[in-house]
Amino acid sequence: MLATFMIGLREGLEAALVIGILIAYLNKQNRQGDVRRVIFGVVLAIFVSILAGLLLTFLVADAEAGTNQIIAAAASLLAVLFVTWMIFWMAKHSRMLPSQMHAKLSETVSSVAVFAIGFFAVVREGIETSIFLWSATSAAGQGAITILGAVLGLLFAAVIGYLIYRGSLRLNLRTFFAVTSGFLILVSAGILAYAVRELEELHWFTFLQGQTYDVSSFVTEGSPIEILLKSTIGFNAAPTQLQTLVWFLYLLPVTIIYWQRTKRK
């Protein structure tokens, strides 16, 4: 639940900040009609994002034996790519975001273009979130409680975004995004290992199939500590050597590169 809460909070706050910048600028320009179009674009983007998550769920549920593992692995790989790109993109562009949004709106004259800016600003985050949440939920092996965590995260992000927009809350966004980025890198490593596990079930990999460790006697399936670790970082009590190798090959380089880039900035 904590992992999906953080995903919802992180992605939701990014979208809320972008929309807050757009609406604040339009209000300054006395373009209240365009504000309504932005909001309509946001609502439609949320609907499309939910539809993407439902479509992915139905595809796996109705797939033939073996196909659902391929879909799950592909969705997990896509989720990791999305989130990794998002983490580095936000680290690079966060300071320039207001000026970029203002420049886009200054060049915009048609109502359709204003609607499109609001729609695409949210739908990108929304589809990323849907795919990542689906993968995180599948890796954790839980359903309703992980979805609840995501909903709470999104609601919390909406409240924070509104308070920032109204000027009644000051948040150190640099620290916030640094902490959540580190956590999401850890979650992504677990999802990547989960994708490998799905393909191992189809015998796509025949090497490094010995167990790295087995703590299942200590971290028993269904125990509180197993549920906590699995739902937060996709913990596997008995991973194969290949899963462990992939986990480290993602976690270490991405963490080092992210730390070096943010340190320079």
FENQUIZI-V50759 format. One record per helix or strand of 2 or more residues. SS is the DSSP state (@ for helix, = for strand). FROM is the first residue (numbers start at 1). TO is the last residue. Records with the same first field share a line. If there is no record, write none. Layout:
BEGIN
SS = FROM-TO / FROM-TO
END
This chain:
BEGIN
@ = 2-28 / 32-61 / 67-93 / 97-107 / 111-140 / 144-166 / 173-201 / 224-233 / 241-264
END
